[in-house]
Amino acid sequence: MFFRPLLAPVLAFVFSLPAAAECVGTDLFDAMPKAEQVRLESAAHSVPFAQGLLFRATKGDQEITLAGTYHLPDARHDALSAQVGDALSRASALLVEAGPEEEARLQKAMTTDPSLMFSSGKTLPDLLSEEDWQMTKAALARHGMPAFLAAKMRPAFVAMTLSLPPCAVEDIAKGGKGLDKLLMDGAEARDVPVEALEPWDTVFTLFNAITEQEALEMLRAAVIGAPLADDMGVTMGDLYFRGEPRIIWELAREQAVAGGMDPAEVERQMKLSEDLLMVARNRKWFPKIEAAAEKGAVVVAVGALHLSGNDGLLKMLADDGWTIERLDG
């Protein structure tokens, strides 16, 4: 269902998962011929609100500030965090995907309930061909994960690990913070309540919706794309801070095809991934966001890919009579 070039941007922009330090590598978008860059830009910009990271929505005397976040730590977050600070100071609440309470429950569950990450059935060597398992072991070694441990894990979670740049995995426990975490710190300092838009176990609910076959396809694709993980990490960060998160989505499509995947299969997986990870969640969040705004000005900080597109939060707000203004460019 998911493939490696897509999974990393999805995790970085639509899940509040632990991650870590800045990566060093090649910006894959900048390395493309100019004509290819223009083509991807055109595709990315064809959807509503494709550019930008910070917006204000107003409706009568109601106000919502929306910040599209990047969940991986980066020193460049400081400028945007400061820009959101004014809105946060007058906000009645900060709405995020997962707040401190949800994160604590998630961490506790992952350490006390092995069934969330580990399979009680066949191991990966049983499920994969010998060639695929050897390739998986090599990719795991680059990420510092013992093969004997990964062999017992659910395929989706192994793929999730391989989707993160090795440089991030190396520093994952050092406490680096993405924009959402920085804004939660800012809310705490201002005594602004932090409210979660979804339950702590959402990530497990979503991965439980993936069949075993889909999870194995996801893992195979993650293994194929693993050598570019650091480069993709650099590329995602650079495009995000240019206010171009939607190009990351299109680049993921391009990289999947370039990596040998069938274009029709890529389109199928893109559609399924968008529906499961973004559209369905946006529709659940939207009434909660509007209800919160009725009580006072709010700041919404969610993965940047949730804002854009025909089913993005900004289009949903505009369709419901809100006036949208970009604040960062």
N, C-alpha and C positions, 0 to 999 in steps of 0.2 A: 504494500500500500504506500509506503514512503520509500524514498530513495535518498542516498547519501547527499547529493548536492542540495536537495531540498531540506533534508532533516536539520542540518545545521542552522540555516536561517530561520526555520520554523522554531527551533528551540530557543534561539537567541532573541526572537522577536515576539513570540506568542506564549512562552512559558517562563515563569519565574523560577528557574532552576539554578542551583549553585553553579558558579563558574569562576574564572579567575583572570590571570594577568594578560597584559598586552602581548600580542603575537608578532613575530617577525616573519615576513614572507613577501611574496609578489602580489601586487594588486592585479587580479586577473582581468578586471574590466579595463583598467588603464593599458594593459598589455594587448588588448584586442585592437585590430585595425579600426580606423575611425569609422568606416562604413558600418561595421558591425556594432560599434557603440551607438551610432545614430539609430540603427534598426532596433536595438534593445530599448533605447530611450523612448522611441516612438511607441513601442508596444506598452511600455510601462506607463507612459503618460496618457494612454487612451482611456484610462478609468478615472472616475471622479476622485478628486483630492489626492492625486498620486504623489505630489511633492509636499514636503513640509513635515515638521515634527511637533509643532506647538500651535494650537488653535484655541479660539474663544467662540463659544456658541451662546447666543442670547435669544431670549424669547420673553417679551415683556420685561419684567424686572428680574427674571431668572438668568443665571449665568453659570456656564460650565466651561472650565479650562481643561483642554485635553492635551496631554503630553504623550507622544508616541515614544516608547522606551526601547532601549537596547539593553538586554539583561546582563551582558558581559561587561566587566570593569574596563574603564578607559579614562585616562586623565582628561580627555576632551569633554567629558560629561559636565565638568564644573560650570562652563558658561551657560548651558541650557538649564542646569539645576538652579543657578542664580536667577535666571530669567523667570522660572516658574515660582520662585520664592515670593514675589509680590502677590500673586494670586493665592498662594498657599497661606499667606499671612491673614487674608480676609475670608478664607474658606471655612465652611462649617464641617467639612469632612474631606479626607483624601480617600478616593476609591482606587483600589489596586486589585490585581488578580488574586494574590494571596498575601494576607497580612502576617504580622509576627505570630499570631496564635495559630494560623493555618500552617505556617512553616514549621513551627515547633511540633505540631501534631504529625506532619508529614515525616519529619526527621525521626520522631519516636516510632512511628509505624514501620519505617524502613529498617530500624534496628531491632524491632521486637517481633515482626511478622515476616519471616523468610519467604512465605508464599507470594508476597507482593512482587518480589524480584526473581525468585528461584522457582524452577519448574519441578514438579514431582513426577513428571513423566520422562520421556526420552531426553537424553542430553544432546547438545549440539553435534558432537561427533556422530551420533546416531541419525540425526536429521539431515546433516549435510553430506555431500560427497566428500571423498578423501581430499580431492583437490581444493574444494571450497573450504574445508576445515583447516588445511595447511595455510591457505591464504588468510583465513580469519586469525589464526594463531600469530602469523607474522604482523598483521595489523594491530593485534592486541599488544604484542611486545613493544611496538612503537609507542603505545599509549600507557605502558607500564602496568597493564592488567595481566595477572597470571592466567594462563589458558585453563588450568584446572578449575579455577573459580568461575570463569566465564562459561565453561562447558555446561555448568548446571543452571545458568541464568536463562531467563526467558529471552528469546531472540530479540524482541523489541528493545529490551534494555541494553543488550550488547550493542545493537545498532546505535542506540542513543549515545552510548559512551564513545563509539568510534566517530560519531558525527562531530564531536567537539575537537578543536585543535589540540594536539599533544601539549603545546605550550600552556594551554588552559588547564589541562588535566594535571600537569606537573604542579601547578600553583593553586589547585582548587580549594585547598584548605587554608589559604593564607588570608582570607577575609576581604578580598577585593569586592567592590560593590558596583552593580549596574545602576542605571538612572533611577529605577523604581526603588531600590534600597536607599539611595541617597535622599530621595524625596520622602521616604518614610522616616528617615532620620530628621529631616527638616520639619515634618509634621509633628514629631514627638517634641522637638525643641520649641515649637510654637503652641503646644497643647492642642493640636488639631487631631481629632479622632481619625484613626485609620480603619477603613472598613473593607472587607474582602468581597469581591464580586462573585466568587464561586467557592465551593467546599474544598477542604484540604486534599481530598482524594481524587480530584478531577483528573490528574495525570493517569492514575490507574484506571479510572472509568474509561478514558479515551483509549488507552492501550488494550483494555479488555474488549473493546469493540473491533479489534484487529484479529482476523483469523490467523491460525498458525501458519498457513501458507503465505499470507500477506506479510506476516512478520519475518518469515524466512527470506522473502523477496526483498524486504527492507534491509535485512542484514547483508545479503549478497551485494546489494547496491552500495551499502555503507562501506563494505570492504574494498570494493572497486575504487570508490572515491577517496578512501582514506589518505592516500599519498598527497592529495591536494588540501588536506584539512587546514594546515597552517596558512596557506595562501588564501583559502576561502575565508578564514578568520580575519585576515588583514583586509580583504576586499569588502566584507560585510561592514566592518568598522568604518572604512573610508567612505563608502556609499551612504551609510547612515548619517554620518556627520556632514555630508553634503546636502542632507535633506532629501535623499533619493532612496528610501527603503524599498520602493516598488521595483526599482531596477534589480535589486537582489533577487526578487521573485523570478524575474525574467531571466536573469543570469543562471539561476538554478535550473531552469528549463533547458537553457542552452548547454550547460555543463553535463546534464544527464544524457542528452542526445550525443554530445561529443564523446562521452564515455562509452558509447556503444549500445545504449538502450534504444529500443524501438520507439519512434516518435509517437505512435498511437498509444503505447503503454505509458509513456511519459505524460501525455495529456490526461489519461485516465487517472494516474496517480496524483497529478496536480489537482484535478477536480475533486477527488476523494479527500485529499489532504486539506484543501481549502474548505470544503464543506464541514469536515470533522473538527479541524483545529481552529478555524476562524469564524465561518458563517454561523454555525450552530451556537458557538459561545457568544458571539455578538448579539444574537437574538435573545439569549437568556439574560445578558447583561443590560440590554437597552432599557427595559422597564425599571430595573433597579437604579439606573443612572438618572432617569427622569424623576423617579420618586424621590431620590436624594436631593435633586435640584429644587424640588418644591419646598424643601426645608431651609434652603439657603444656598449661597454660592458653593460650588464644589470643584475640586480638582480630580480629574480622572487620569491615572497613569497606567497605561497598558501597552503591550507590545505594539511597535509602530505599524506592523502589517494589519492590525485590527482597525486602523483608522481609515484606510483608503479602500477604493473599490466600490462596486455597485451594491455590495452587502456590507460595506464598512460602516463604522459608527457615525462618521461625519455625514455620509449620504443618508443614513437613517434619521439623523437629527434634522437635516435639511428638509427631508420629505415630510417631517412632522412639524414644520413651521419654524424651525430655529434658523437664525441668521449666523452664518459661519464666517469667521475672519481668521486668516493666517497671521500668526504673531512672530514667526521666526525668519521672515524673508519677504 
